[in-house]
Amino acid sequence: MTWLNSNTFHNVCSFLLLIFGALGSYDWTSLGASPETALHIVSGIALVTSIVKLAVNMQRDGLAGMVKPQPSVGDAPSSAPPVQK
């Protein structure tokens, strides 16, 4: 899967965190869960997702890469082929 890079993975994880955050406001009592149980489920998923995102960063950039300044968007290398005139 060439379309699945670390940036895509981070975006998918962030979207899932948004969805699970919204699920935290859902009335889980209709599913037989107490509000406390719902909070534990949603926060557990958010915690695991955040840990996985950090692990991906550590694997990709290493510990030193997590604290180095990031290049600005204009300086980032483009993966698109150059436009011919």
DAKAPE-V352086 format. One record per pair of residues at least 12 apart in sequence whose C-alpha atoms are under 6 Angstrom apart, sorted by the first residue. I is the first residue (numbers start at 1). GAP is how many residues later the second one is. If there is no record, write none. Layout:
i: (I	I)
gap: (GAP	GAP)
This chain:
i: (17	20)
gap: (29	22)
